């Protein structure tokens, strides 16, 4: 609801894999680098801290551009949920100190959103120490937030900075203090989230503060109004059919039943509507994924029906997720992104963008550079018709005690 009293029904998506990378969203979940911490540690180990920072910045500068904001507007969205990693704002080397570029990406997002009439929900997706063992906190397997008072204190400090920075920013729709805080008990979650609510409220009494659920258990908060809480909303991340419930039924069937109030007519969204109506509290479906197993055409219809169903109850909704890339590419079954990379045309599709180096005949590769690849490459068969773009990639490796000079001479592509 705006300050004027006018109701705004929010429909949008999450900007996942940007300020918190999730490697399954880049088709790289099985390469040994499975979370942001592992990536940053490996880059620092190999190239040093400054180069690690430069490489992370390159990714963040490229993953989302103005073109993406145009696409979000074209989808008809009026809100995005922006997942944030704590170390994108706090200097990891200097506790309770802002990074020099702490507000770069948040300010840019708010600016681009404002141009297009889009609201922004600021979501602390990865808290210091991890609020769940899952990889989407940035560091899989930690879950130390709940038992480390220093981490809790620094998270309060972080929200003080965010609230101070954006307390007068109307494009910010809400603060989401902890994403999926599943690493402790429901009671502990409610206590810690309430502490973050109090921290924000000391600075900002205008913006909505979101109260996340613990596997659906919102009752643990009690009645927010009775506890003196103001301008709050509950949040749920329903993924019916995706994580083992009703294993003998299809994702489509389970999601359909969820939207139609289950087999009894009182379950699914009807059950949640009963709970939320009784608590007289706004509600955000902060993450959901209806199209993953349906393919492009049917998935679009299911996605639209899900947004419309949530809107019919007056609930805000942000799907997971806006963008995803995969080895196969395209919008086939298994795709979680609204926007994806193009179909991998190297998989016998006849359009060809990249010629693989597997065509080289290098029997003596492990001897010397002089005779490593004396033979010519085998021919590359170009599929389809018309002009094609190819990238010629040369990969050099050497096993030497000293640092060898590598010189490429007389390299050519013919015919």
HULIN-V381020 format. One record per pair of residues at least 12 apart in sequence whose ideal C-beta (glycine too) atoms are under 6 Angstrom apart, sorted by the first residue. I is the first residue (numbers start at 0). GAP is how many residues later the second one is. D is the distance in whole Angstrom. If there is no record, write none. Layout:
# HULIN-V381020
i: (I | I)
gap: (GAP | GAP)
d: (D | D)
This chain:
# HULIN-V381020
i: (8 | 9 | 9 | 10 | 10 | 10 | 11 | 11 | 11 | 11 | 12 | 12 | 12 | 13 | 13 | 13 | 13 | 14 | 14 | 14 | 15 | 15 | 17 | 17 | 18 | 18 | 18 | 19 | 19 | 19 | 19 | 19 | 20 | 21 | 24 | 25 | 26 | 26 | 33 | 34 | 34 | 34 | 35 | 36 | 36 | 39 | 42 | 68 | 68 | 72 | 77 | 78 | 78 | 79 | 80 | 80 | 80 | 81 | 81 | 81 | 82 | 82 | 83 | 83 | 84 | 84 | 85 | 85 | 85 | 85 | 88 | 89 | 94 | 95 | 109 | 112 | 113 | 118 | 119 | 119 | 120 | 120 | 120 | 121 | 122 | 122 | 123 | 123 | 124 | 125 | 126 | 126 | 127 | 127 | 127 | 128 | 128 | 128 | 128 | 128 | 129 | 129 | 129 | 129 | 130 | 130 | 130 | 130 | 131 | 131 | 131 | 142 | 145 | 145 | 155 | 158 | 158 | 158 | 162 | 162 | 162 | 163 | 166 | 166 | 171 | 173 | 173 | 174 | 174 | 174 | 175 | 176 | 176 | 177 | 177 | 180 | 185 | 185 | 185 | 186 | 188 | 189 | 189 | 192 | 196 | 207 | 207 | 208 | 209 | 209 | 210 | 210 | 211 | 212 | 217 | 223 | 232 | 232 | 233 | 233 | 234 | 234 | 235 | 236 | 236 | 237 | 238 | 239 | 239 | 239 | 240 | 240 | 250 | 251 | 254 | 258 | 272 | 282 | 283 | 284 | 284 | 284 | 285 | 286 | 287 | 288 | 288 | 289 | 289 | 289 | 290 | 291 | 292 | 294 | 295 | 320 | 320 | 321 | 322 | 322 | 323 | 323 | 323 | 324 | 327 | 328 | 328 | 328 | 328 | 329 | 349 | 349 | 350 | 351 | 351 | 351 | 353 | 354 | 354 | 358 | 358 | 358 | 359 | 360)
gap: (302 | 69 | 306 | 66 | 296 | 306 | 65 | 67 | 68 | 306 | 305 | 306 | 309 | 67 | 304 | 306 | 307 | 65 | 67 | 307 | 67 | 305 | 45 | 46 | 65 | 66 | 69 | 63 | 65 | 105 | 106 | 118 | 15 | 114 | 299 | 299 | 299 | 300 | 101 | 100 | 104 | 105 | 102 | 101 | 102 | 12 | 12 | 43 | 47 | 43 | 40 | 40 | 94 | 40 | 40 | 42 | 237 | 27 | 38 | 40 | 40 | 42 | 40 | 41 | 41 | 53 | 40 | 41 | 42 | 72 | 13 | 68 | 59 | 61 | 61 | 58 | 57 | 54 | 51 | 52 | 52 | 53 | 55 | 53 | 53 | 56 | 53 | 54 | 54 | 12 | 18 | 28 | 23 | 26 | 27 | 13 | 15 | 16 | 19 | 22 | 12 | 13 | 14 | 15 | 14 | 47 | 50 | 52 | 48 | 50 | 51 | 40 | 37 | 38 | 43 | 37 | 40 | 41 | 37 | 40 | 41 | 39 | 36 | 37 | 35 | 34 | 36 | 25 | 32 | 34 | 34 | 16 | 19 | 15 | 34 | 31 | 28 | 31 | 34 | 33 | 25 | 30 | 31 | 18 | 12 | 23 | 25 | 23 | 23 | 25 | 21 | 23 | 23 | 23 | 16 | 57 | 49 | 51 | 47 | 49 | 49 | 51 | 49 | 49 | 50 | 50 | 50 | 14 | 15 | 18 | 13 | 14 | 42 | 42 | 35 | 50 | 40 | 32 | 32 | 25 | 30 | 32 | 32 | 33 | 31 | 31 | 47 | 12 | 13 | 16 | 12 | 44 | 40 | 38 | 35 | 15 | 16 | 16 | 14 | 16 | 12 | 13 | 16 | 16 | 16 | 12 | 13 | 14 | 15 | 13 | 33 | 34 | 33 | 30 | 31 | 36 | 37 | 25 | 35 | 18 | 19 | 21 | 17 | 14)
d: (6 | 4 | 4 | 6 | 5 | 6 | 4 | 4 | 5 | 5 | 5 | 5 | 5 | 5 | 5 | 5 | 5 | 5 | 5 | 6 | 6 | 4 | 5 | 6 | 5 | 6 | 5 | 5 | 4 | 5 | 5 | 5 | 5 | 5 | 5 | 5 | 4 | 4 | 6 | 4 | 6 | 5 | 4 | 6 | 4 | 6 | 6 | 4 | 6 | 4 | 6 | 4 | 6 | 6 | 4 | 5 | 4 | 6 | 6 | 6 | 5 | 3 | 6 | 6 | 4 | 5 | 6 | 6 | 5 | 6 | 5 | 6 | 6 | 5 | 5 | 6 | 5 | 4 | 6 | 5 | 5 | 5 | 6 | 6 | 4 | 6 | 6 | 6 | 4 | 4 | 5 | 5 | 5 | 5 | 6 | 6 | 4 | 4 | 5 | 4 | 3 | 5 | 6 | 6 | 5 | 5 | 4 | 6 | 6 | 5 | 4 | 4 | 6 | 4 | 5 | 6 | 5 | 6 | 5 | 4 | 4 | 6 | 6 | 4 | 6 | 4 | 5 | 6 | 6 | 5 | 4 | 6 | 4 | 6 | 6 | 6 | 4 | 5 | 4 | 6 | 5 | 5 | 5 | 6 | 5 | 5 | 5 | 5 | 5 | 5 | 6 | 5 | 5 | 5 | 5 | 6 | 4 | 5 | 6 | 5 | 5 | 4 | 6 | 6 | 4 | 6 | 6 | 5 | 5 | 4 | 3 | 5 | 4 | 6 | 5 | 5 | 5 | 5 | 5 | 5 | 6 | 4 | 6 | 4 | 6 | 5 | 6 | 5 | 5 | 4 | 5 | 6 | 6 | 5 | 4 | 6 | 6 | 6 | 5 | 5 | 5 | 3 | 6 | 4 | 5 | 4 | 5 | 5 | 5 | 4 | 4 | 4 | 5 | 6 | 5 | 6 | 6 | 5 | 5 | 5 | 5 | 6 | 5 | 5)
